[in-house]
Amino acid sequence: MQSRYPTIIEWSEEDNAYIALVPDLPGCFADGQTREEAARNAEVVINEWIEVAREEGRKIPAASAHIAVR
């Protein structure tokens, strides 16, 4: 299932991988060798982030209205 959360995908020379950041969910990020892999991995961690937040009774932020991709 594709989330509604905007994701920023950037190349990281330091990590030698694409990094997918989810600004609406603090600490939520993933990586991959391609943009597509990073985006797929981000979907996994978004779902995990939300699941853990629910289990811990934390508020789940609403998704931003804009999408930023680099």
VMD Tcl script that builds the backbone (N, CA, C; Angstrom):
set m [mol new atoms 210]
animate dup $m
set s [atomselect $m all]
$s set {name element resname resid chain x y z} {
  {N N MET 1 A 0.839 -1.174 0.000}
  {CA C MET 1 A 0.000 0.000 0.000}
  {C C MET 1 A 0.890 1.246 0.000}
  {N N GLN 2 A 0.649 2.145 -0.895}
  {CA C GLN 2 A 1.445 3.357 -0.961}
  {C C GLN 2 A 0.882 4.374 0.024}
  {N N SER 3 A 1.770 4.962 0.793}
  {CA C SER 3 A 1.335 5.926 1.795}
  {C C SER 3 A 1.067 7.280 1.165}
  {N N ARG 4 A 0.485 8.141 1.954}
  {CA C ARG 4 A 0.198 9.499 1.496}
  {C C ARG 4 A 1.266 10.473 1.981}
  {N N TYR 5 A 2.289 9.966 2.657}
  {CA C TYR 5 A 3.338 10.825 3.203}
  {C C TYR 5 A 4.378 11.174 2.151}
  {N N PRO 6 A 4.654 12.468 1.981}
  {CA C PRO 6 A 5.701 12.878 1.036}
  {C C PRO 6 A 7.060 12.330 1.469}
  {N N THR 7 A 7.860 12.002 0.488}
  {CA C THR 7 A 9.180 11.445 0.739}
  {C C THR 7 A 10.201 12.192 -0.113}
  {N N ILE 8 A 11.304 12.557 0.496}
  {CA C ILE 8 A 12.401 13.218 -0.204}
  {C C ILE 8 A 13.473 12.162 -0.433}
  {N N ILE 9 A 13.870 12.004 -1.689}
  {CA C ILE 9 A 14.893 11.014 -2.012}
  {C C ILE 9 A 16.117 11.738 -2.562}
  {N N GLU 10 A 17.259 11.508 -1.905}
  {CA C GLU 10 A 18.514 12.153 -2.291}
  {C C GLU 10 A 19.625 11.113 -2.357}
  {N N TRP 11 A 20.601 11.370 -3.213}
  {CA C TRP 11 A 21.790 10.525 -3.264}
  {C C TRP 11 A 22.724 10.928 -2.144}
  {N N SER 12 A 23.275 9.954 -1.432}
  {CA C SER 12 A 24.241 10.204 -0.370}
  {C C SER 12 A 25.586 9.609 -0.776}
  {N N GLU 13 A 26.552 10.487 -1.028}
  {CA C GLU 13 A 27.909 10.018 -1.342}
  {C C GLU 13 A 28.480 9.255 -0.155}
  {N N GLU 14 A 28.213 9.760 1.050}
  {CA C GLU 14 A 28.743 9.139 2.264}
  {C C GLU 14 A 28.256 7.699 2.422}
  {N N ASP 15 A 26.967 7.477 2.136}
  {CA C ASP 15 A 26.383 6.149 2.286}
  {C C ASP 15 A 26.439 5.327 1.001}
  {N N ASN 16 A 26.793 5.992 -0.107}
  {CA C ASN 16 A 26.812 5.343 -1.409}
  {C C ASN 16 A 25.466 4.671 -1.704}
  {N N ALA 17 A 24.395 5.437 -1.415}
  {CA C ALA 17 A 23.032 4.927 -1.603}
  {C C ALA 17 A 22.073 6.109 -1.675}
  {N N TYR 18 A 20.875 5.833 -2.169}
  {CA C TYR 18 A 19.808 6.829 -2.116}
  {C C TYR 18 A 19.177 6.764 -0.736}
  {N N ILE 19 A 18.914 7.929 -0.172}
  {CA C ILE 19 A 18.287 8.031 1.140}
  {C C ILE 19 A 16.893 8.623 0.956}
  {N N ALA 20 A 15.900 7.958 1.516}
  {CA C ALA 20 A 14.516 8.424 1.450}
  {C C ALA 20 A 14.117 8.938 2.833}
  {N N LEU 21 A 13.838 10.232 2.921}
  {CA C LEU 21 A 13.457 10.870 4.184}
  {C C LEU 21 A 11.962 11.156 4.174}
  {N N VAL 22 A 11.314 10.926 5.301}
  {CA C VAL 22 A 9.880 11.194 5.440}
  {C C VAL 22 A 9.735 12.293 6.490}
  {N N PRO 23 A 9.732 13.563 6.058}
  {CA C PRO 23 A 9.776 14.687 6.994}
  {C C PRO 23 A 8.621 14.737 8.000}
  {N N ASP 24 A 7.460 14.236 7.628}
  {CA C ASP 24 A 6.312 14.299 8.530}
  {C C ASP 24 A 6.416 13.334 9.708}
  {N N LEU 25 A 7.279 12.323 9.586}
  {CA C LEU 25 A 7.416 11.298 10.623}
  {C C LEU 25 A 8.846 11.341 11.164}
  {N N PRO 26 A 9.067 11.989 12.295}
  {CA C PRO 26 A 10.417 12.155 12.832}
  {C C PRO 26 A 11.185 10.834 12.940}
  {N N GLY 27 A 12.400 10.856 12.386}
  {CA C GLY 27 A 13.265 9.689 12.450}
  {C C GLY 27 A 12.939 8.616 11.426}
  {N N CYS 28 A 12.017 8.892 10.532}
  {CA C CYS 28 A 11.594 7.899 9.548}
  {C C CYS 28 A 12.383 8.092 8.256}
  {N N PHE 29 A 13.219 7.118 7.926}
  {CA C PHE 29 A 13.999 7.178 6.696}
  {C C PHE 29 A 14.377 5.765 6.276}
  {N N ALA 30 A 14.759 5.629 5.018}
  {CA C ALA 30 A 15.183 4.343 4.469}
  {C C ALA 30 A 16.249 4.612 3.420}
  {N N ASP 31 A 16.847 3.544 2.920}
  {CA C ASP 31 A 17.832 3.711 1.853}
  {C C ASP 31 A 17.644 2.638 0.798}
  {N N GLY 32 A 18.400 2.767 -0.282}
  {CA C GLY 32 A 18.355 1.786 -1.359}
  {C C GLY 32 A 19.409 2.104 -2.398}
  {N N GLN 33 A 19.742 1.121 -3.207}
  {CA C GLN 33 A 20.740 1.316 -4.253}
  {C C GLN 33 A 20.174 2.071 -5.450}
  {N N THR 34 A 18.850 2.124 -5.576}
  {CA C THR 34 A 18.184 2.905 -6.617}
  {C C THR 34 A 17.110 3.764 -5.956}
  {N N ARG 35 A 16.631 4.779 -6.690}
  {CA C ARG 35 A 15.525 5.597 -6.170}
  {C C ARG 35 A 14.306 4.728 -5.884}
  {N N GLU 36 A 14.029 3.802 -6.788}
  {CA C GLU 36 A 12.864 2.932 -6.642}
  {C C GLU 36 A 12.973 2.057 -5.401}
  {N N GLU 37 A 14.163 1.510 -5.170}
  {CA C GLU 37 A 14.369 0.678 -3.985}
  {C C GLU 37 A 14.222 1.509 -2.710}
  {N N ALA 38 A 14.778 2.707 -2.712}
  {CA C ALA 38 A 14.652 3.585 -1.544}
  {C C ALA 38 A 13.183 3.924 -1.287}
  {N N ALA 39 A 12.423 4.181 -2.353}
  {CA C ALA 39 A 10.996 4.493 -2.203}
  {C C ALA 39 A 10.235 3.293 -1.657}
  {N N ARG 40 A 10.523 2.098 -2.162}
  {CA C ARG 40 A 9.857 0.886 -1.648}
  {C C ARG 40 A 10.199 0.671 -0.185}
  {N N ASN 41 A 11.473 0.838 0.159}
  {CA C ASN 41 A 11.890 0.659 1.543}
  {C C ASN 41 A 11.252 1.708 2.451}
  {N N ALA 42 A 11.070 2.921 1.931}
  {CA C ALA 42 A 10.408 3.974 2.711}
  {C C ALA 42 A 8.979 3.577 3.045}
  {N N GLU 43 A 8.278 2.962 2.100}
  {CA C GLU 43 A 6.908 2.521 2.364}
  {C C GLU 43 A 6.871 1.536 3.529}
  {N N VAL 44 A 7.841 0.650 3.586}
  {CA C VAL 44 A 7.917 -0.326 4.670}
  {C C VAL 44 A 8.116 0.384 6.007}
  {N N VAL 45 A 9.087 1.302 6.064}
  {CA C VAL 45 A 9.368 1.963 7.342}
  {C C VAL 45 A 8.260 2.934 7.750}
  {N N ILE 46 A 7.562 3.513 6.786}
  {CA C ILE 46 A 6.409 4.366 7.120}
  {C C ILE 46 A 5.363 3.520 7.841}
  {N N ASN 47 A 5.042 2.365 7.277}
  {CA C ASN 47 A 4.052 1.493 7.907}
  {C C ASN 47 A 4.506 1.030 9.285}
  {N N GLU 48 A 5.791 0.709 9.415}
  {CA C GLU 48 A 6.331 0.300 10.718}
  {C C GLU 48 A 6.288 1.452 11.715}
  {N N TRP 49 A 6.628 2.669 11.264}
  {CA C TRP 49 A 6.615 3.844 12.133}
  {C C TRP 49 A 5.203 4.037 12.686}
  {N N ILE 50 A 4.209 3.966 11.817}
  {CA C ILE 50 A 2.813 4.169 12.230}
  {C C ILE 50 A 2.372 3.064 13.191}
  {N N GLU 51 A 2.752 1.829 12.900}
  {CA C GLU 51 A 2.388 0.704 13.756}
  {C C GLU 51 A 2.951 0.891 15.171}
  {N N VAL 52 A 4.216 1.257 15.269}
  {CA C VAL 52 A 4.846 1.466 16.577}
  {C C VAL 52 A 4.197 2.646 17.300}
  {N N ALA 53 A 3.919 3.726 16.579}
  {CA C ALA 53 A 3.277 4.891 17.188}
  {C C ALA 53 A 1.926 4.500 17.779}
  {N N ARG 54 A 1.151 3.715 17.047}
  {CA C ARG 54 A -0.152 3.257 17.562}
  {C C ARG 54 A 0.024 2.413 18.815}
  {N N GLU 55 A 0.983 1.472 18.771}
  {CA C GLU 55 A 1.231 0.594 19.920}
  {C C GLU 55 A 1.622 1.391 21.158}
  {N N GLU 56 A 2.373 2.477 20.955}
  {CA C GLU 56 A 2.846 3.285 22.080}
  {C C GLU 56 A 1.892 4.418 22.433}
  {N N GLY 57 A 0.790 4.529 21.702}
  {CA C GLY 57 A -0.192 5.567 21.988}
  {C C GLY 57 A 0.252 6.963 21.597}
  {N N ARG 58 A 1.227 7.057 20.669}
  {CA C ARG 58 A 1.695 8.365 20.213}
  {C C ARG 58 A 0.801 8.892 19.102}
  {N N LYS 59 A 0.773 10.198 18.973}
  {CA C LYS 59 A 0.010 10.844 17.915}
  {C C LYS 59 A 0.686 10.573 16.567}
  {N N ILE 60 A -0.124 10.293 15.568}
  {CA C ILE 60 A 0.382 10.076 14.217}
  {C C ILE 60 A 0.138 11.355 13.429}
  {N N PRO 61 A 1.197 12.033 13.000}
  {CA C PRO 61 A 1.033 13.309 12.280}
  {C C PRO 61 A 0.275 13.121 10.959}
  {N N ALA 62 A -0.453 14.155 10.605}
  {CA C ALA 62 A -1.111 14.169 9.302}
  {C C ALA 62 A -0.051 14.363 8.220}
  {N N ALA 63 A -0.337 13.849 7.053}
  {CA C ALA 63 A 0.588 14.014 5.939}
  {C C ALA 63 A 0.535 15.439 5.426}
  {N N SER 64 A 1.692 15.959 5.018}
  {CA C SER 64 A 1.756 17.288 4.419}
  {C C SER 64 A 0.991 17.293 3.111}
  {N N ALA 65 A 0.584 18.478 2.692}
  {CA C ALA 65 A -0.168 18.619 1.459}
  {C C ALA 65 A 0.722 18.636 0.229}
  {N N HIS 66 A 2.025 18.786 0.417}
  {CA C HIS 66 A 2.924 18.895 -0.727}
  {C C HIS 66 A 3.849 17.684 -0.798}
  {N N ILE 67 A 4.413 17.471 -1.958}
  {CA C ILE 67 A 5.379 16.404 -2.149}
  {C C ILE 67 A 6.668 17.030 -2.655}
  {N N ALA 68 A 7.757 16.686 -2.024}
  {CA C ALA 68 A 9.058 17.203 -2.429}
  {C C ALA 68 A 9.944 16.031 -2.797}
  {N N VAL 69 A 10.468 16.041 -3.997}
  {CA C VAL 69 A 11.367 14.982 -4.445}
  {C C VAL 69 A 12.588 15.636 -5.075}
  {N N ARG 70 A 13.740 15.145 -4.703}
  {CA C ARG 70 A 14.975 15.646 -5.299}
  {C C ARG 70 A 15.653 14.541 -6.060}
}
mol reanalyze $m
mol bondsrecalc $m
mol representation Tube
mol addrep $m
